[in-house]
Amino acid sequence: MSAIGQLPPHALGLTKVSNISDTTLAALESAKERKSDEITTSFGESHEQAFRLAAYIDGDTTAAADFASEVKWRDASARSYAATVDALGKLGQMLGVPDEFLWEFIPGWTRETVNRAVAARREADPLTTLYEPPPGVPEEPSGPVSDDDTDDAAG
C-alpha cells in the first residue's frame, strides 16, 4: 500500500520513526511530495478552468478571458525553516530577486502578511515621504509643458 500510494511507511503506521533530522524526514517524504505536486498541478489547472467557465456563465467576459490568474497552493512540505530562509536569502543576494517577491515563499506567511510587511517597509523608508504626496493632495501632472500651454498662460 505504501508503494502504490507513494506514502512513506511511517505515514501508515508501519514503522516507528523518532529522533530523525529534517533532512532525513524530507528524504522519506520525497515520493509523497512528488505525488502531491502532480495532484495540485492537475487540480489547480482544473480549478482555473472552472473559475473561467463560471465567470463566462455569469456574463463576466473579462474574468472569463483571464488566463493569467492562477491557483496557488499552500506549501505543506517538510523542510526546516532555517534551510528555507537560507535559500530565500541566497536567491535575494546572488540573483537579485526583490525581497517583497521572496516573502511570498516564507512558510506560514499569507498574502495578507506579505502585504502588511510591504506596507511596514514602505512606511519605515524615509525616502518614501519625499516621493509620495501627502494624503489628500493631488499629484501634479508630470511631463514637459507644450508650447500651447505656455501660450494660453501668457495670452
C-alpha positions as CSV (number, residue, x, y, z in Angstrom):
1,M,0.0,0.0,0.0
2,S,2.8,2.4,0.8
3,A,4.4,1.9,-2.6
4,I,1.2,2.2,-4.5
5,G,0.0,5.3,-2.7
6,Q,3.6,6.7,-2.7
7,L,3.3,7.3,1.0
8,P,6.2,6.9,3.4
9,P,5.9,3.8,5.6
10,H,5.7,5.9,8.8
11,A,2.6,7.7,7.5
12,L,0.7,4.4,7.5
13,G,2.0,3.4,10.9
14,L,4.1,0.6,9.5
15,T,7.3,1.8,11.1
16,K,8.1,3.9,14.1
17,V,10.2,7.0,13.3
18,S,11.6,9.1,16.1
19,N,14.5,11.5,16.6
20,I,15.3,12.0,12.9
21,S,16.7,15.1,11.3
22,D,14.8,17.4,9.0
23,T,16.9,16.2,6.0
24,T,16.0,12.5,6.7
25,L,12.3,13.3,7.1
26,A,12.4,15.2,3.8
27,A,14.0,12.3,2.1
28,L,11.4,9.9,3.5
29,E,8.6,12.0,2.2
30,S,10.0,12.9,-1.2
31,A,7.8,10.4,-3.1
32,K,4.7,11.8,-1.4
33,E,5.8,15.3,-2.2
34,R,6.1,14.4,-5.9
35,K,2.7,12.8,-6.0
36,S,1.2,15.7,-4.1
37,D,2.7,18.2,-6.7
38,E,1.2,16.2,-9.5
39,I,-2.2,16.3,-7.9
40,T,-2.1,20.0,-7.0
41,T,-0.9,20.9,-10.5
42,S,-3.8,19.0,-12.1
43,F,-6.4,20.3,-9.6
44,G,-5.1,23.8,-9.9
45,E,-5.5,23.8,-13.7
46,S,-9.0,22.3,-13.3
47,H,-10.0,25.0,-10.8
48,E,-8.7,27.7,-13.1
49,Q,-10.8,26.4,-16.0
50,A,-13.8,26.1,-13.7
51,F,-13.4,29.7,-12.5
52,R,-13.2,30.9,-16.0
53,L,-16.3,28.9,-17.0
54,A,-18.2,30.2,-14.0
55,A,-17.3,33.7,-15.0
56,Y,-18.4,33.1,-18.6
57,I,-21.7,31.7,-17.4
58,D,-22.2,34.7,-15.1
59,G,-21.5,37.0,-18.1
60,D,-18.2,38.4,-16.9
61,T,-16.2,38.2,-20.2
62,T,-13.2,39.9,-18.7
63,A,-12.7,37.3,-16.0
64,A,-13.6,34.5,-18.5
65,A,-10.7,35.7,-20.7
66,D,-8.2,36.0,-17.8
67,F,-5.6,33.3,-18.4
68,A,-3.1,34.9,-16.2
69,S,-4.8,34.0,-12.9
70,E,-3.5,31.0,-11.1
71,V,-4.4,28.8,-8.2
72,K,-1.7,28.9,-5.5
73,W,-1.5,26.1,-3.0
74,R,0.0,26.4,0.4
75,D,3.4,24.7,0.7
76,A,3.0,21.9,3.2
77,S,6.3,20.1,2.5
78,A,8.6,19.1,5.4
79,R,11.6,21.4,5.3
80,S,13.5,23.1,8.0
81,Y,12.6,26.8,8.5
82,A,16.3,27.7,8.6
83,A,17.0,26.0,5.3
84,T,14.1,27.7,3.6
85,V,15.1,31.2,4.9
86,D,18.7,30.5,3.9
87,A,17.7,29.5,0.4
88,L,15.5,32.6,0.1
89,G,18.3,34.8,1.3
90,K,20.7,33.3,-1.3
91,L,18.1,34.0,-4.0
92,G,17.9,37.6,-2.9
93,Q,21.7,38.1,-2.6
94,M,23.0,36.0,-5.5
95,L,20.3,36.5,-8.1
96,G,19.0,39.9,-7.0
97,V,15.4,38.7,-6.5
98,P,13.4,41.5,-4.7
99,D,12.6,40.8,-1.0
100,E,9.0,41.5,-1.5
101,F,8.7,38.7,-4.0
102,L,10.6,36.2,-1.8
103,W,8.3,37.0,1.2
104,E,5.5,35.0,-0.5
105,F,7.6,31.9,0.0
106,I,8.2,32.2,3.7
107,P,6.4,29.3,5.4
108,G,3.4,30.4,7.3
109,W,3.1,33.8,5.6
110,T,-0.2,34.6,4.0
111,R,-0.7,37.1,1.2
112,E,-2.1,39.5,3.9
113,T,1.1,39.1,6.0
114,V,3.2,39.9,2.9
115,N,1.1,43.0,2.2
116,R,1.5,44.2,5.8
117,A,5.2,43.6,5.6
118,V,5.5,45.6,2.3
119,A,3.4,48.4,3.9
120,A,5.6,48.5,7.0
121,R,8.7,48.6,4.9
122,R,7.3,51.4,2.8
123,E,6.3,53.4,6.0
124,A,9.8,52.9,7.5
125,D,11.6,54.1,4.4
126,P,12.4,57.8,4.9
127,L,12.6,58.3,1.1
128,T,9.0,57.3,0.6
129,T,7.8,60.6,2.2
130,L,9.9,62.5,-0.3
131,Y,8.5,60.9,-3.4
132,E,4.8,60.4,-2.4
133,P,2.5,63.4,-1.9
134,P,0.8,63.8,1.5
135,P,-2.7,62.3,1.7
136,G,-5.4,64.4,0.1
137,V,-3.0,66.4,-2.1
138,P,-3.5,65.7,-5.8
139,E,-0.4,64.7,-7.7
140,E,0.9,67.3,-10.2
141,P,0.9,66.2,-13.8
142,S,4.4,65.2,-14.9
143,G,6.0,65.6,-18.3
144,P,7.0,68.5,-20.5
145,V,4.8,71.5,-20.9
146,S,3.8,72.0,-24.5
147,D,4.0,75.4,-26.4
148,D,0.2,75.5,-26.4
149,D,0.0,75.5,-22.6
150,T,2.5,78.4,-22.3
151,D,0.7,80.5,-24.9
152,D,-2.6,80.1,-23.0
153,A,-1.0,81.1,-19.8
154,A,0.7,84.1,-21.4
155,G,-2.2,85.3,-23.5
